[in-house]
Amino acid sequence: MTNYRHMNRLNWNDRTRIHAKSKFYDVEAFVSGDTKLSELDQAELGSVAGRTMLHLQCHFGKDSLAWAQAGAKVTGVDFSEEAITLARSLNEQMGLDARFICSDIYEAHEALQGEQFDIVYTSYGVLCWLSDLNLWAKLIFSSLKEGGTFYIAEFHPIAFIYEVVDNLLLVSTPYFDREVQAYDASTTYTGDDDVLEHSTSYQWQHTLGDIVSALTGAGLTLEFLHEHSYTVYNMFPGHMQQDEQGRWRLQDNNYLPLLFSIKATKT
């Protein structure tokens, strides 16, 4: 398991170098003031002004810094040294007071020295990198103050069993396959041509039941579980269309949930 995480960290260090100059993330525009947060996250999480927030798997901190601009006192955690270095640089450039810690998520409790927060937040493409959701949920519980809020918006696990093959949207992966999967991709998801030096990564499929059970099993009280018929990027090229809000939906139907969101409380 340690080797899986090591290989993933090298892969994400490579991705960060590409993402830092990619139009997909547009760091220059972000630093200049284009700091939009997801409308879904903002609406469901509500005001963060004056509250402390722990952002798990923060990548290079774009959302962390946007939450800081919205008034939160943010601490971002990620295992990629390159990502944390870039996050700290952006924080300084933007004159914000966010804090960034480089740590594997399963060692984050020690790195945070038991500190607790009003909010623990994570979003979009994070859970597939975690081998053990129960340890993840325990970290969330231990990192929250009494009455604190956990929020996640994430790609729905049912969507990951589909793949576009010869322009057809087909089931390609078992929903209940919990074995680690190795992937080899020479480029990252931003569409840039830059080649990853460390192209192999390892990911895990988690069912919606796995996710909810881990959170409630750790002691969190579920406030809501919402499923959404749209997503934040063109997940199935040739089969999706973008609406006026910039959300991507399947062209012909709303048969599949593409995102889910959870809000839970430590009571």
N, C-alpha and C positions, 0 to 999 in steps of 0.2 A: 504493500500500500504506500509505503514511503517513496518507493521508486515511481509509482504513478504520479504522486503529487510533485515530485522533483521534475519529471518530464513535463508535466503541465505548467509548472512555474517557468521552465525554460521556454516553452511555447508561448506563454503570455508575455514574457520579457520581449520576445521577438515581435509579437503582435503590438505591444505598446510602442515600439520604435516606429512601426508603420502607422499606427493610429495617430501618433503625434503630428504627422504631416498629412494625414488623409483628409480629403474633402468631406468624407462621411462624418467625421467628428468636428471638422472645421474649428480647430483650436483658436485660430486667429480671430474669427468672428466671436467666439465664446468670450475671450478675454476682452474684446471690445464692447461687450454688453449683451450678446445674444445668449442669454442664460435661461432658456425655457425649460421648465419641468413638465413632465407628463401631466396632462389635464386630469387623467384618471387618478394618479397618485395624489395630486393636490386636492381634488374633490373628496376623495375617500379618507385621506389622512387628516385634512383640515389644517388649521393654523399651527405653525411650529414656532412662532415668535416667542423668544425667551425660554425655549425648552432645549434640553440637551439631547443630542441624537448620536447614536452609534450606527454608522453605515457599513455593513458587512459586504465584503467583496466589491469594493468601491471602484475598482479599476484605477484610472488616473484622476478620478475625483470630480468629473464634470457635474454629476448630480449632487455630490457632497457640497461642492462650492455653490451650486444653485440653491440648495437648502440653506446654506449659510447666509446667502443674500436675502433669503426669505425670513431670516431672523433666528435660525437655530444655531446653537453652539455645537458644531459638528466634529466628530471624530471618525475618520475613515480608516478602514483596515483592509489590506490586500496583501497577498503573498508575493506579488511581483515587485522586485526591487526597482525595476525601471518605471513601473507605474507609480509607485510611491514617490520616487524622485521627481517625476513630472508633476504629480499632484502638489507637492510642496512648492515647486517652482511657480505653478499657476496661482497658488494661494498667495504667494509673495507678490507676484505681478499684479494681482487684483486687489491687494491690500485687505485681505480677509483674515480671519483668525481661526480658520479650521485647523485641525490637527490630523496628521496622517501617520499611521503606524504600519510598519512592514511586519506581517506575521501570517503564518499559516492559520487558517480559521480554527483548527483544532488545538492550537496553542495560544489563541487570542486571549483567553481568560487570564493566563499568566502575564501576557504582554500588557494587558490593561490593568493588572494588579488589583483585580476585583472591583474596579470602578463600575458604578451603575448609572443608568441613563433613563431619561423620561421616555425616549423612543428608541427602538431598534428597527432599522429599515434595511431592506434589500430588494433588488428588482432585476427583472429581464435578463434571463440567460445565466442564472447563478446556480440553480439546484443541480443541473446535470454534471457539475464539477465536484459534487460532494458524494463521497462513498458512504457516509454514515449520517443519516438524518437525525437519529436520536441524539448523537453528540452535538450536532448543530442546534437542535432545539434546546438542549440543556444549556448551551452557551447563551442563547437568547434569553432564557428564563433567568439565569444567574446575572445577566448584564442589565436587566430591567429593575428599576425601582418599584416598590409596591405601588400598584395602580398604573404602572407604565404600559405603554402601547407598543405592540409589534405589528408591523405592516409589511406585506410583500405583494408585489404585482409581478406575475411571472407567466411565461408561455405555458399553455395548458399541456399536460403530458400526453393527452390523446392526440394532439397535433403531431407529435414526434413519431408516431407510428406510420405516418404517410410520407410519400415521396413522389416527385414527378418523374415518371419513366416514359420516354417516348411520347411526351406531351399528355400523358394520362396520369391522373392523381390516384395512386394505388397504395394499399396497405403493404408495407415492406418490413415492419419490425413488430414483434410481439409486444403488446402493452405491458404484460407481466414479466418481461425479461429483465431481471435485476442484475444480471452478470455485467461486469465491466466490459465496455466496448472500446476497442482501439480504432482511432481514426487517423488517416494520413492525408493531410491537405497541404499543398505547397503554398497556398495563399490564405489570407484571412477573409473574414466575412464582409469587409468594407468594399470589396471589388477592386482594390489596388493590385497592381501587377508585381509588387515587391514580393520576393520569395522568402518564406520562413526558413531560417537555418535549422530550427528544431520543428519539424513538420508533424511529428506524431503526438497525439494527445489521447487522453483516456476519459471517458464519460460514463455516467450511470443514468439509467431510466428509473424514475420514481413515479408510482401511481399517485393519484390525488388522495386516495386513502392513506398511503404511506405518509404523505406530507401532513395531513390533518392529524393523524394518529400520533406522529412524532411530537407535534406541538402540544396537543392536549395531554399526551403522556408525560411531557415535561412539567405540566402543571399550569399551562396557559388556558385561559377561558376564551373560547371562540366567540367573537362578536358578530362576524359575518364571514361567509364564503360566497363570493360572487364569481360567476362564469360569464365570459364575454365573447360575442360572435365576431370580434375584430382583433387585429394585432397591430404591432407598431412598425412592421416592415413587410416587404413582399415575400412572404414565406413560401408560396408556391407559384413561381413565375409562370405566367400564361393562364393562371386560374383565378387571379385576384384583381380587384379594382380598388382604387383609392377614393374615399369619400371626401366631402368638403372639409372635414376636420383633419384630413391627412391620415386617417385610419385605413388599414387594409382589410378588406372583406372578400370572401369567396364570391366569385361572379354569379354563380347560378343558384346558390342556396345559402342558408345559415344553419346547415345541419351540424356543423362542428363547432365546439367551443375552442377558441384560439388563445385566449388569455384567461387567467383566473386571478383573483385578488383575495387576500385574507387579512382581516384585522383581528387581533387577539389582545387580551389584557392579562396582566399579572395581578391576580387578586388574592 
